[in-house]
């Protein structure tokens, strides 16, 4: 799970005790997988994010500008997720948060569940656009979808009751 975020191999295999310590000291947090159909969806391991991406950059020893980094998409995802958590907490917009992935490779960076309504979010660096995965729209009819990129992320973060 840590390898996904570009962490050195040794950190990716941190014993659970260390992960728990980092989580309890608010250095990292886990995002569980969302699934209602265990045969098609992957939820075995949580994704790990950093509250402070500077700590992440220090661990991987990479302080280069975003334009030349290989991991800018992962940094963008980490940034948007932590900012969304803050906005939801400050505005009392309580929602369960997950990621979503299927065995066929379809995925969403964030799924929020509030009052029984699901909304999936895909985070794209730059001005890229994305469509909802077909398996998402077929399996979760009536759910929302929104692509967050550099053009619209401030609007997405500023809205108090978005997409529910």
DSSP file (Angstrom, degrees, kcal/mol; ACC not computed):
  #  RESIDUE AA STRUCTURE BP1 BP2  ACC     N-H-->O    O-->H-N    N-H-->O    O-->H-N    TCO  KAPPA ALPHA  PHI   PSI    X-CA   Y-CA   Z-CA
    1    1 A X     >        0   0    0      0, 0.0     4,-0.5     0, 0.0    47,-0.3   0.000 360.0 360.0 360.0 -37.5    0.0    0.0    0.0
    2    2 A X  T >4> +     0   0    0     10,-0.5     5,-2.0     1,-0.2     3,-0.9   0.805 360.0  64.6 -72.5 -28.0    2.8    2.4    0.7
    3    3 A X  G >45S+     0   0    0      1,-0.3     3,-2.0     3,-0.2    -1,-0.2   0.869  92.4  64.3 -62.2 -35.0    4.5    1.5   -2.6
    4    4 A X  G 345S+     0   0    0      1,-0.3    -1,-0.3    -3,-0.2    -2,-0.2   0.828 102.9  48.4 -56.1 -33.3    1.5    3.0   -4.4
    5    5 A X  G <<5S-     0   0    0     -3,-0.9    -1,-0.3    -4,-0.5    -2,-0.2   0.249 123.6-102.7 -95.1  12.9    2.4    6.4   -2.9
    6    6 A X  T < 5 +     0   0    0     -3,-2.0    -3,-0.2     1,-0.2     2,-0.1   0.688  67.8 154.0  80.2  17.8    6.0    6.2   -3.9
    7    7 A X      < -     0   0    0     -5,-2.0    -1,-0.2     1,-0.1    53,-0.1  -0.485  55.0 -90.9 -76.7 150.4    7.4    5.3   -0.5
    8    8 A X    >>  -     0   0    0     51,-0.2     4,-2.1    -2,-0.1     3,-0.6  -0.251  40.4-109.8 -56.5 150.9   10.6    3.4   -0.3
    9    9 A X  H 3> S+     0   0    0      1,-0.2     4,-1.3     2,-0.2    -1,-0.1   0.858 117.0  54.9 -53.9 -41.9   10.1   -0.4   -0.2
   10   10 A X  H 34 S+     0   0    0      1,-0.2    -1,-0.2     2,-0.2     3,-0.2   0.887 110.3  45.8 -63.2 -38.7   11.1   -0.6    3.5
   11   11 A X  H X4 S+     0   0    0     -3,-0.6     3,-1.7     1,-0.2    -1,-0.2   0.848 106.2  59.8 -71.6 -33.1    8.5    2.0    4.6
   12   12 A X  H 3< S+     0   0    0     -4,-2.1   -10,-0.5     1,-0.3    -1,-0.2   0.809 107.1  47.2 -64.1 -28.2    5.8    0.3    2.5
   13   13 A X  T 3< S+     0   0    0     -4,-1.3    -1,-0.3    -3,-0.2    -2,-0.2   0.129  81.2 152.2-100.3  19.8    6.3   -2.8    4.5
   14   14 A X    <   -     0   0    0     -3,-1.7    -3,-0.1     1,-0.1   -12,-0.1  -0.178  53.8-104.8 -46.9 135.8    6.2   -1.1    7.9
   15   15 A X    >>  -     0   0    0      1,-0.1     4,-1.9     4,-0.0     3,-0.8  -0.310  31.2-108.4 -61.0 153.3    5.0   -3.4   10.6
   16   16 A X  H 3> S+     0   0    0      1,-0.3     4,-2.9     2,-0.2     5,-0.2   0.818 116.9  63.7 -53.7 -34.7    1.4   -2.7   11.7
   17   17 A X  H 3> S+     0   0    0      1,-0.2     4,-2.2     2,-0.2    -1,-0.3   0.915 105.2  44.3 -58.9 -44.4    2.7   -1.3   15.0
   18   18 A X  H <> S+     0   0    0     -3,-0.8     4,-2.7     2,-0.2    -1,-0.2   0.896 112.7  51.1 -69.5 -40.0    4.5    1.6   13.2
   19   19 A X  H  X S+     0   0    0     -4,-1.9     4,-2.2     1,-0.2    -2,-0.2   0.928 111.1  49.1 -61.3 -43.4    1.6    2.3   11.0
   20   20 A X  H  X S+     0   0    0     -4,-2.9     4,-2.8     2,-0.2    -2,-0.2   0.908 110.8  50.3 -62.2 -41.6   -0.7    2.4   14.0
   21   21 A X  H  X S+     0   0    0     -4,-2.2     4,-1.6    -5,-0.2    -2,-0.2   0.927 111.4  47.7 -62.3 -45.5    1.8    4.8   15.8
   22   22 A X  H  <>S+     0   0    0     -4,-2.7     5,-2.9     1,-0.2     6,-1.2   0.858 113.7  48.6 -64.6 -34.9    1.9    7.1   12.7
   23   23 A X  H ><5S+     0   0    0     -4,-2.2     3,-1.4    -5,-0.2    -2,-0.2   0.915 110.7  49.1 -71.0 -42.9   -1.8    7.1   12.5
   24   24 A X  H 3<5S+     0   0    0     -4,-2.8    -2,-0.2     1,-0.3    -1,-0.2   0.751 110.5  51.4 -69.3 -23.4   -2.4    7.8   16.2
   25   25 A X  T 3<5S-     0   0    0     -4,-1.6    -1,-0.3    -5,-0.2    -2,-0.2   0.249 117.0-114.9 -96.7  12.7    0.1   10.7   16.0
   26   26 A X  T < 5S+     0   0    0     -3,-1.4    -3,-0.2     2,-0.2    -2,-0.1   0.851  83.7 117.8  59.5  40.8   -1.8   12.2   13.0
   27   27 A X  S   <S+     0   0    0     -5,-2.9    24,-1.9     1,-0.3    25,-0.6   0.780  81.7  12.7 -95.8 -41.7    1.0   11.7   10.5
   28   28 A X  E     -A   50   0A   0     -6,-1.2     2,-0.3    22,-0.3    -1,-0.3  -0.846  63.8-162.6-127.8 164.7   -0.9    9.3    8.2
   29   29 A X  E     -A   49   0A   0     20,-2.4    20,-2.7    -2,-0.3     2,-0.3  -0.979  17.4-125.8-144.3 157.9   -4.5    8.2    7.8
   30   30 A X  E     -A   48   0A   0     -2,-0.3     2,-0.5    18,-0.2    18,-0.2  -0.793   8.7-157.5-106.2 145.2   -6.1    5.2    6.1
   31   31 A X  E     -A   47   0A   0     16,-2.8    16,-2.6    -2,-0.3    67,-0.1  -0.976  20.8-143.2-119.2 115.0   -8.9    5.3    3.5
   32   32 A X        -     0   0    0     -2,-0.5    67,-1.9    65,-0.5     2,-0.2  -0.324  20.2-104.4 -77.1 160.9  -10.8    2.0    3.4
   33   33 A X  B     -b   99   0B   0     10,-0.4     2,-0.4    65,-0.2    67,-0.2  -0.546  28.3-132.4 -81.1 149.0  -12.1    0.5    0.2
   34   34 A X        +     0   0    0     65,-2.6    67,-0.4    -2,-0.2     2,-0.3  -0.859  35.5 156.0-103.1 135.5  -15.8    0.6   -0.7
   35   35 A X        +     0   0    0     -2,-0.4     3,-0.1    65,-0.1    65,-0.0  -0.952  29.9 165.5-159.9 139.0  -17.7   -2.5   -1.8
   36   36 A X  S    S+     0   0    0     -2,-0.3     2,-0.3     1,-0.2    -1,-0.1   0.281  87.7  51.5-125.4   0.0  -21.1   -3.9   -1.9
   37   37 A X    >>  -     0   0    0      1,-0.1     4,-1.7     2,-0.0     3,-1.5  -0.770  65.9-172.4-138.3  89.7  -20.2   -6.7   -4.4
   38   38 A X  T 34 S+     0   0    0     -2,-0.3     5,-0.1     1,-0.3    -1,-0.1   0.681  79.1  64.1 -62.4 -20.5  -17.2   -8.6   -3.0
   39   39 A X  T 34 S+     0   0    0      1,-0.2    -1,-0.3     3,-0.1    64,-0.1   0.806 116.1  26.0 -74.1 -26.6  -16.8  -10.7   -6.2
   40   40 A X  T <4 S+     0   0    0     -3,-1.5    63,-2.3    62,-0.1    64,-0.4   0.643 110.3  73.2-109.2 -18.9  -16.0   -7.7   -8.4
   41   41 A X  B  <  -C  102   0C   0     -4,-1.7     2,-0.5    61,-0.3    61,-0.3  -0.794  67.2-136.5-112.0 144.2  -14.5   -5.1   -6.1
   42   42 A X        +     0   0    0     59,-2.9    59,-0.4    -2,-0.3    -8,-0.2  -0.826  40.2 143.3 -98.4 123.7  -11.1   -4.9   -4.3
   43   43 A X        +     0   0    0     -2,-0.5   -10,-0.4    -5,-0.1    -1,-0.1   0.197  31.4 115.6-140.4  16.3  -11.1   -3.8   -0.7
   44   44 A X  S    S+     0   0    0      1,-0.1     2,-0.4   -12,-0.1    -2,-0.0   0.881  77.9  32.2 -61.8 -42.2   -8.4   -6.0    0.9
   45   45 A X  S    S-     0   0    0    -13,-0.0    -1,-0.1   -44,-0.0     2,-0.1  -0.934  77.2-126.8-123.6 140.5   -6.0   -3.2    1.8
   46   46 A X        -     0   0    0     -2,-0.4     2,-0.3   -14,-0.1   -14,-0.2  -0.408  27.5-118.3 -71.9 155.7   -6.6    0.4    2.9
   47   47 A X  E     -A   31   0A   0    -16,-2.6   -16,-2.8    -2,-0.1     2,-0.5  -0.768  26.6-139.3 -91.7 145.5   -4.9    3.3    1.1
   48   48 A X  E     +A   30   0A   0     -2,-0.3     2,-0.3   -47,-0.3   -18,-0.2  -0.907  22.1 179.5-111.5 133.5   -2.5    5.4    3.2
   49   49 A X  E     -A   29   0A   0    -20,-2.7   -20,-2.4    -2,-0.5     2,-0.4  -0.884  23.8-123.6-126.9 158.9   -2.3    9.1    3.0
   50   50 A X  E     -A   28   0A   0     -2,-0.3   -22,-0.3   -22,-0.2     3,-0.2  -0.852   4.4-147.6-102.8 137.3   -0.3   11.8    4.8
   51   51 A X  S    S+     0   0    0    -24,-1.9     2,-0.5    -2,-0.4    -1,-0.1   0.857  98.8  37.3 -65.6 -34.1   -1.9   14.7    6.6
   52   52 A X    >>  -     0   0    0    -25,-0.6     4,-1.2     1,-0.1     3,-1.0  -0.962  69.9-161.1-122.4 112.1    1.2   16.7    5.6
   53   53 A X  H 3> S+     0   0    0     -2,-0.5     4,-2.6     1,-0.3     5,-0.2   0.695  89.3  70.2 -68.4 -16.3    2.7   16.0    2.2
   54   54 A X  H 3> S+     0   0    0      2,-0.2     4,-2.1     1,-0.2    -1,-0.3   0.868  97.0  51.1 -65.0 -36.0    5.9   17.6    3.3
   55   55 A X  H <> S+     0   0    0     -3,-1.0     4,-2.3     2,-0.2    -2,-0.2   0.918 110.4  49.4 -65.0 -43.0    6.5   14.6    5.6
   56   56 A X  H  X S+     0   0    0     -4,-1.2     4,-1.8     1,-0.2    -2,-0.2   0.927 110.3  50.0 -60.2 -45.5    5.9   12.4    2.6
   57   57 A X  H  X>S+     0   0    0     -4,-2.6     5,-2.1     1,-0.2     4,-0.7   0.875 110.2  51.2 -62.6 -36.9    8.3   14.4    0.5
   58   58 A X  H ><5S+     0   0    0     -4,-2.1     3,-0.6     3,-0.2    -1,-0.2   0.917 107.5  52.4 -65.4 -43.5   10.9   14.1    3.2
   59   59 A X  H 3<5S+     0   0    0     -4,-2.3    -1,-0.2     1,-0.2    -2,-0.2   0.854 118.5  35.7 -63.1 -34.8   10.5   10.3    3.5
   60   60 A X  H 3<5S-     0   0    0     -4,-1.8    -1,-0.2    -5,-0.2    -2,-0.2   0.432 106.6-128.6 -98.9   0.8   11.1    9.9   -0.2
   61   61 A X  T <<5 +     0   0    0     -4,-0.7     2,-0.4    -3,-0.6    -3,-0.2   0.923  62.0 133.8  54.6  52.4   13.6   12.7   -0.4
   62   62 A X      < +     0   0    0     -5,-2.1    -1,-0.2    -6,-0.1    -2,-0.1  -0.910  15.1 152.9-136.8 107.8   11.9   14.5   -3.3
   63   63 A X        +     0   0    0     -2,-0.4     3,-0.1    -3,-0.1    -1,-0.1   0.083  33.2 132.9-118.6  20.0   11.4   18.3   -3.2
   64   64 A X        -     0   0    0      1,-0.1     5,-0.1     2,-0.1    -2,-0.1  -0.237  66.6 -88.1 -67.9 160.8   11.4   18.9   -6.9
   65   65 A X    >   -     0   0    0      1,-0.1     3,-1.4     3,-0.1     4,-0.5  -0.302  38.1-110.7 -67.7 156.7    8.8   21.1   -8.5
   66   66 A X  G >  S+     0   0    0      1,-0.3     3,-1.0     2,-0.2     6,-0.2   0.805 111.7  68.8 -59.5 -31.1    5.5   19.4   -9.6
   67   67 A X  G 3  S+     0   0    0      1,-0.2    -1,-0.3     5,-0.0    -2,-0.0   0.770 109.7  33.1 -63.0 -25.4    6.3   19.9  -13.2
   68   68 A X  G <  S+     0   0    0     -3,-1.4     2,-0.3     4,-0.0    -1,-0.2   0.329  94.7 108.9-113.7   7.9    9.2   17.5  -13.1
   69   69 A X    X   -     0   0    0     -3,-1.0     3,-0.6    -4,-0.5    -7,-0.0  -0.626  56.2-151.8 -88.5 144.2    7.9   15.0  -10.6
   70   70 A X  T 3  S+     0   0    0     -2,-0.3     3,-0.3     1,-0.2    -1,-0.1   0.724  96.3  52.2 -77.9 -24.1    6.8   11.5  -11.4
   71   71 A X  T 3>  +     0   0    0      1,-0.2     4,-2.4     2,-0.1     3,-0.2   0.067  67.6 117.6-104.2  23.5    4.4   11.3   -8.5
   72   72 A X  H <> S+     0   0    0     -3,-0.6     4,-2.6     1,-0.2    -1,-0.2   0.857  76.1  54.1 -63.5 -34.1    2.5   14.6   -9.1
   73   73 A X  H  > S+     0   0    0     -3,-0.3     4,-2.2     2,-0.2    -1,-0.2   0.895 110.1  46.9 -64.4 -39.2   -0.8   12.7   -9.5
   74   74 A X  H  > S+     0   0    0     -3,-0.2     4,-2.4     2,-0.2    -2,-0.2   0.893 112.8  48.7 -69.9 -39.7   -0.3   10.9   -6.2
   75   75 A X  H  X S+     0   0    0     -4,-2.4     4,-2.8     2,-0.2    -2,-0.2   0.915 111.3  50.6 -63.4 -42.7    0.6   14.2   -4.5
   76   76 A X  H  X S+     0   0    0     -4,-2.6     4,-2.7     2,-0.2     5,-0.2   0.915 110.8  48.7 -60.9 -45.1   -2.5   15.9   -6.0
   77   77 A X  H  X S+     0   0    0     -4,-2.2     4,-2.3     2,-0.2    -1,-0.2   0.925 112.6  47.9 -60.9 -45.9   -4.7   13.0   -4.8
   78   78 A X  H  X S+     0   0    0     -4,-2.4     4,-2.2     2,-0.2     5,-0.2   0.923 113.3  48.4 -61.6 -46.0   -3.3   13.2   -1.3
   79   79 A X  H  X S+     0   0    0     -4,-2.8     4,-2.4     1,-0.2     5,-0.2   0.942 113.3  45.6 -60.2 -50.9   -3.7   17.0   -1.2
   80   80 A X  H  X S+     0   0    0     -4,-2.7     4,-2.5     1,-0.2    -1,-0.2   0.892 112.2  51.6 -63.8 -39.8   -7.3   17.0   -2.4
   81   81 A X  H  X S+     0   0    0     -4,-2.3     4,-2.0    -5,-0.2    -1,-0.2   0.931 112.1  44.8 -64.7 -45.2   -8.3   14.2   -0.1
   82   82 A X  H  X S+     0   0    0     -4,-2.2     4,-1.9     1,-0.2    -2,-0.2   0.898 114.3  49.7 -67.4 -38.5   -6.9   15.9    3.0
   83   83 A X  H  X S+     0   0    0     -4,-2.4     4,-2.5    -5,-0.2    -2,-0.2   0.898 109.6  51.5 -65.8 -39.2   -8.4   19.3    2.0
   84   84 A X  H  X S+     0   0    0     -4,-2.5     4,-2.7     1,-0.2     5,-0.2   0.897 107.5  53.0 -63.4 -40.2  -11.8   17.6    1.4
   85   85 A X  H  X S+     0   0    0     -4,-2.0     4,-2.2     2,-0.2    -1,-0.2   0.911 110.4  48.1 -60.6 -42.0  -11.6   16.1    4.9
   86   86 A X  H  X S+     0   0    0     -4,-1.9     4,-2.9     2,-0.2     5,-0.2   0.936 111.6  48.5 -63.9 -47.5  -11.0   19.5    6.4
   87   87 A X  H  X S+     0   0    0     -4,-2.5     4,-2.0     1,-0.2     6,-0.3   0.927 112.4  48.8 -60.4 -45.9  -13.8   21.2    4.5
   88   88 A X  H  <>S+     0   0    0     -4,-2.7     5,-2.2     1,-0.2     4,-0.2   0.905 113.9  46.5 -60.9 -41.9  -16.3   18.4    5.5
   89   89 A X  H ><5S+     0   0    0     -4,-2.2     3,-1.0    -5,-0.2    -2,-0.2   0.924 113.5  47.4 -67.1 -44.7  -15.2   18.6    9.2
   90   90 A X  H 3<5S+     0   0    0     -4,-2.9    -1,-0.2     1,-0.2    -2,-0.2   0.808 117.0  42.6 -68.4 -29.6  -15.4   22.4    9.3
   91   91 A X  T 3<5S-     0   0    0     -4,-2.0    -1,-0.2    -5,-0.2    -2,-0.2   0.296 108.8-119.9-100.2  10.2  -18.8   22.6    7.6
   92   92 A X  T < 5 +     0   0    0     -3,-1.0     2,-1.2    -4,-0.2    -3,-0.2   0.817  62.4 148.4  54.7  33.5  -20.3   19.7    9.6
   93   93 A X      < -     0   0    0     -5,-2.2     2,-0.3    -6,-0.3    -1,-0.2  -0.687  32.3-164.3 -94.5  78.8  -20.9   17.8    6.4
   94   94 A X        +     0   0    0     -2,-1.2     2,-0.3    -3,-0.1    -5,-0.0  -0.503  19.5 156.9 -74.7 126.2  -20.4   14.3    7.8
   95   95 A X        -     0   0    0     -2,-0.3     2,-0.4    19,-0.1    19,-0.2  -0.994  43.8-115.0-145.8 146.2  -19.8   11.7    5.2
   96   96 A X  E     -D  113   0D   0     17,-2.5    17,-2.4    -2,-0.3     2,-0.4  -0.683  36.3-149.5 -78.7 137.0  -18.2    8.3    5.1
   97   97 A X  E     +D  112   0D   0     -2,-0.4   -65,-0.5    15,-0.2     2,-0.3  -0.912  26.4 150.3-117.6 138.4  -15.2    8.3    2.9
   98   98 A X  E     -D  111   0D   0     13,-2.1    13,-2.8    -2,-0.4     2,-0.3  -0.901  37.2-124.0-146.2 170.7  -13.7    5.4    0.8
   99   99 A X  E     -b   33   0D   0    -67,-1.9   -65,-2.6    -2,-0.3     2,-0.4  -0.814  26.8-145.9-110.6 165.8  -11.8    4.6   -2.3
  100  100 A X  E     +D  108   0D   0      8,-2.0     8,-2.6    -2,-0.3     2,-0.3  -0.998  23.3 161.8-137.9 133.5  -13.3    2.2   -4.9
  101  101 A X  E     -D  107   0D   0    -67,-0.4   -59,-2.9   -59,-0.4     2,-0.3  -0.994  19.2-152.6-150.4 142.0  -11.5   -0.2   -7.2
  102  102 A X  B >   -C   41   0C   0      4,-2.6     3,-1.5    -2,-0.3   -61,-0.3  -0.736  32.0-114.0-109.8 163.6  -12.6   -3.3   -9.2
  103  103 A X  T 3  S+     0   0    0    -63,-2.3   -62,-0.1    -2,-0.3    -1,-0.1   0.752 116.4  62.2 -65.8 -23.0  -10.5   -6.3  -10.3
  104  104 A X  T 3  S-     0   0    0    -64,-0.4    -1,-0.3     2,-0.1   -63,-0.1   0.533 123.7-102.0 -82.0  -4.9  -10.9   -5.1  -13.9
  105  105 A X  S <  S+     0   0    0     -3,-1.5     2,-0.1     1,-0.4    -2,-0.1   0.312  75.3 136.8 106.3  -9.0   -9.0   -1.9  -13.1
  106  106 A X        +     0   0    0     -5,-0.0    -4,-2.6     2,-0.0    -1,-0.4  -0.473  29.9 166.1 -68.2 141.7  -11.9    0.7  -12.8
  107  107 A X  E     -D  101   0D   0     -6,-0.2     2,-0.4    -2,-0.1    -6,-0.2  -0.996  33.0-151.9-155.8 160.0  -11.4    3.0   -9.8
  108  108 A X  E     -D  100   0D   0     -8,-2.6    -8,-2.0    -2,-0.3    14,-0.2  -0.992  17.9-142.2-130.3 139.4  -12.4    6.2   -8.1
  109  109 A X  E    S+     0   0D   0     12,-1.0     2,-0.3    -2,-0.4    13,-0.2   0.823  86.6  15.1 -71.5 -31.3  -10.1    8.2   -5.8
  110  110 A X  E     - E   0 121D   0     11,-1.8    11,-3.3   -11,-0.1     2,-0.4  -0.992  57.5-172.4-147.1 135.2  -12.8    9.1   -3.4
  111  111 A X  E     -DE  98 120D   0    -13,-2.8   -13,-2.1    -2,-0.3     2,-0.4  -0.998  12.8-163.8-123.9 125.5  -16.3    7.8   -2.7
  112  112 A X  E     -DE  97 119D   0      7,-2.8     7,-2.1    -2,-0.4     2,-0.5  -0.923   1.4-163.5-111.0 136.3  -18.4    9.8   -0.2
  113  113 A X  E     +DE  96 118D   0    -17,-2.4   -17,-2.5    -2,-0.4     2,-0.4  -0.974  16.9 163.9-120.3 120.2  -21.6    8.3    1.3
  114  114 A X  E >   - E   0 117D   0      3,-2.4     3,-2.2    -2,-0.5   -19,-0.1  -0.981  69.9 -14.4-140.7 125.4  -24.0   10.6    3.0
  115  115 A X  T 3  S-     0   0    0     -2,-0.4     3,-0.1     1,-0.3    -1,-0.1   0.851 127.8 -54.2  52.7  38.7  -27.6    9.8    3.9
  116  116 A X  T 3  S+     0   0    0      1,-0.2     2,-0.4     0, 0.0    -1,-0.3   0.402 112.6 121.0  80.3  -3.4  -27.5    6.7    1.7
  117  117 A X  E <   -E  114   0D   0     -3,-2.2    -3,-2.4    26,-0.0     2,-0.4  -0.813  49.6-152.2 -97.2 132.0  -26.4    8.7   -1.3
  118  118 A X  E     -E  113   0D   0     -2,-0.4    26,-2.6    -5,-0.2     2,-0.4  -0.841  13.0-178.3-103.7 138.8  -23.1    7.8   -3.0
  119  119 A X  E     -Ef 112 144D   0     -7,-2.1    -7,-2.8    -2,-0.4     2,-0.4  -0.990  11.4-154.6-134.6 128.2  -20.9   10.2   -4.9
  120  120 A X  E     -Ef 111 145D   0     24,-2.5    26,-2.0    -2,-0.4     2,-0.4  -0.811   7.4-162.4-103.0 143.0  -17.6    9.2   -6.6
  121  121 A X  E     -Ef 110 146D   0    -11,-3.3   -11,-1.8    -2,-0.4   -12,-1.0  -0.982   6.9-162.8-127.4 134.7  -14.8   11.6   -7.3
  122  122 A X  E     - f   0 147D   0     24,-2.0    26,-3.0    -2,-0.4     2,-0.5  -0.976  13.9-148.3-114.7 127.5  -11.9   11.2   -9.7
  123  123 A X  E     - f   0 148D   0     -2,-0.5     2,-0.4    24,-0.2    26,-0.2  -0.845  17.2-177.2 -99.7 125.4   -8.9   13.5   -9.1
  124  124 A X        -     0   0    0     24,-3.0    26,-0.4    -2,-0.5     2,-0.2  -0.984  22.3-133.5-126.2 127.9   -6.9   14.5  -12.2
  125  125 A X  S >  S+     0   0    0     -2,-0.4     3,-0.6    24,-0.2     2,-0.2  -0.547  78.4   7.6 -73.1 141.5   -3.8   16.6  -12.3
  126  126 A X  T 3  S-     0   0    0     -2,-0.2    24,-2.6     1,-0.2    25,-0.5  -0.556 120.8 -46.1  86.6-152.1   -3.9   19.4  -14.9
  127  127 A X  T 3  S+     0   0    0     -2,-0.2    -1,-0.2    22,-0.2    -2,-0.1   0.068  88.1 141.4-106.4  23.2   -7.0   20.1  -16.9
  128  128 A X    <   -     0   0    0     -3,-0.6     2,-0.3    20,-0.1    -4,-0.2  -0.275  38.6-147.3 -65.5 150.7   -7.8   16.5  -17.7
  129  129 A X        -     0   0    0     20,-0.1     2,-0.3     2,-0.0    -1,-0.1  -0.828  11.9-166.4-114.6 156.9  -11.4   15.4  -17.7
  130  130 A X        -     0   0    0     -2,-0.3     2,-0.3    -8,-0.1    17,-0.2  -0.991  11.9-139.6-143.1 151.0  -12.7   11.9  -16.8
  131  131 A X        -     0   0    0     -2,-0.3     2,-0.1     1,-0.1     3,-0.1  -0.761  39.3 -90.8-104.7 155.7  -16.0   10.1  -17.1
  132  132 A X        -     0   0    0     -2,-0.3    -1,-0.1     1,-0.1   -24,-0.1  -0.415  51.5-101.2 -62.1 136.3  -17.6    7.9  -14.5
  133  133 A X    >>  -     0   0    0    -26,-0.2     4,-2.1     1,-0.1     3,-0.7  -0.352  25.9-127.6 -58.4 139.4  -16.4    4.3  -14.9
  134  134 A X  H 3> S+     0   0    0      1,-0.3     4,-2.5     2,-0.2     5,-0.2   0.893 110.0  54.9 -57.9 -41.4  -19.1    2.2  -16.6
  135  135 A X  H 3> S+     0   0    0      1,-0.2     4,-1.9     2,-0.2    -1,-0.3   0.812 106.7  52.7 -65.1 -27.9  -19.0   -0.4  -13.8
  136  136 A X  H <> S+     0   0    0     -3,-0.7     4,-2.3     2,-0.2    -2,-0.2   0.950 112.4  42.6 -68.8 -50.3  -19.7    2.4  -11.2
  137  137 A X  H  < S+     0   0    0     -4,-2.1    -2,-0.2     1,-0.2    -1,-0.2   0.838 117.6  47.3 -68.6 -31.8  -22.7    3.8  -13.1
  138  138 A X  H  < S+     0   0    0     -4,-2.5     3,-0.5    -5,-0.2    -1,-0.2   0.916 119.4  36.9 -74.1 -43.2  -24.1    0.3  -13.7
  139  139 A X  H  < S+     0   0    0     -4,-1.9     2,-0.2    -5,-0.2    -2,-0.2   0.758 124.1  39.6 -83.0 -25.2  -23.6   -1.1  -10.2
  140  140 A X  S >< S-     0   0    0     -4,-2.3     3,-1.9    -5,-0.2    -1,-0.2  -0.531  79.2-172.4-125.8  65.1  -24.5    2.1   -8.3
  141  141 A X  T 3  S+     0   0    0     -3,-0.5     3,-0.1     1,-0.3    -3,-0.1  -0.284  72.5  25.9 -59.0 138.9  -27.4    3.6  -10.2
  142  142 A X  T 3  S+     0   0    0      1,-0.3    -1,-0.3    -5,-0.1     2,-0.2   0.393  92.1 129.2  87.1  -3.5  -28.4    7.0   -9.0
  143  143 A X    <   -     0   0    0     -3,-1.9    -1,-0.3    -7,-0.2   -24,-0.2  -0.505  55.1-122.3 -82.2 154.6  -24.9    7.7   -7.6
  144  144 A X  E     -f  119   0D   0    -26,-2.6   -24,-2.5    19,-0.2     2,-0.3  -0.471  20.7-163.1 -90.6 165.7  -23.1   10.9   -8.5
  145  145 A X  E     +f  120   0D   0    -26,-0.2     2,-0.3    -2,-0.2   -24,-0.2  -0.987   8.7 176.3-148.2 141.8  -19.8   11.4  -10.1
  146  146 A X  E     -f  121   0D   0    -26,-2.0   -24,-2.0    -2,-0.3     2,-0.6  -0.973  21.0-144.2-149.4 131.8  -17.5   14.4  -10.4
  147  147 A X  E     -f  122   0D   0     -2,-0.3     2,-0.5   -26,-0.2   -24,-0.2  -0.863  17.8-158.1 -95.9 124.8  -14.0   14.8  -11.9
  148  148 A X  E     +f  123   0D   0    -26,-3.0   -24,-3.0    -2,-0.6     2,-0.2  -0.907  24.6 153.1-106.4 124.1  -11.8   17.2   -9.9
  149  149 A X     >  -     0   0    0     -2,-0.5     4,-1.5   -26,-0.2     3,-0.5  -0.699  60.5 -76.3-135.7-171.4   -8.9   18.9  -11.7
  150  150 A X  T  4 S+     0   0    0    -24,-2.6     4,-0.3   -26,-0.4   -23,-0.2   0.790 125.0  54.0 -62.6 -28.2   -6.8   22.1  -11.5
  151  151 A X  T  4 S+     0   0    0    -25,-0.5    -1,-0.2     1,-0.2     4,-0.2   0.840 121.9  22.8 -75.4 -33.9   -9.6   24.1  -13.0
  152  152 A X  T  > S+     0   0    0     -3,-0.5     4,-2.2     1,-0.1    -2,-0.2   0.390  88.3 100.0-118.8   3.5  -12.4   23.2  -10.6
  153  153 A X  H  X S+     0   0    0     -4,-1.5     4,-2.2     1,-0.2     5,-0.2   0.858  83.1  53.6 -65.7 -34.3  -10.9   22.1   -7.4
  154  154 A X  H  > S+     0   0    0     -4,-0.3     4,-2.3     2,-0.2    -1,-0.2   0.912 110.3  47.4 -66.5 -40.2  -11.4   25.4   -5.6
  155  155 A X  H  > S+     0   0    0      2,-0.2     4,-1.9     1,-0.2    -2,-0.2   0.925 111.4  52.0 -62.3 -43.9  -15.1   25.4   -6.4
  156  156 A X  H  < S+     0   0    0     -4,-2.2    -2,-0.2     1,-0.2    -1,-0.2   0.877 114.3  42.7 -60.6 -39.4  -15.3   21.8   -5.2
  157  157 A X  H  < S+     0   0    0     -4,-2.2    -1,-0.2    -5,-0.2    -2,-0.2   0.822 112.3  53.2 -78.3 -31.1  -13.6   22.6   -1.9
  158  158 A X  H  < S+     0   0    0     -4,-2.3    -2,-0.2    -5,-0.2    -1,-0.2   0.805  85.5  94.1 -76.5 -29.8  -15.6   25.9   -1.3
  159  159 A X     <  -     0   0    0     -4,-1.9     3,-0.4    -5,-0.2   -72,-0.0  -0.406  61.4-156.9 -66.3 137.1  -19.0   24.4   -1.7
  160  160 A X  S    S+     0   0    0      1,-0.2     2,-0.7    -2,-0.1    -1,-0.1   0.946  85.1  25.5 -82.7 -51.0  -20.5   23.4    1.6
  161  161 A X  S    S+     0   0    0      2,-0.0     3,-0.4     3,-0.0     2,-0.3  -0.662  87.1 175.7-114.2  75.0  -23.1   20.8    0.6
  162  162 A X        -     0   0    0     -2,-0.7    -6,-0.0    -3,-0.4    -5,-0.0  -0.620  54.0 -13.7 -90.1 137.3  -21.7   19.5   -2.6
  163  163 A X              0   0    0     -2,-0.3    -1,-0.2     1,-0.2   -19,-0.2   0.626 360.0 360.0  61.4  21.6  -23.1   16.7   -4.8
  164  164 A X              0   0    0     -3,-0.4    -1,-0.2   -51,-0.0    -2,-0.1   0.393 360.0 360.0-117.4 360.0  -25.5   15.2   -2.3
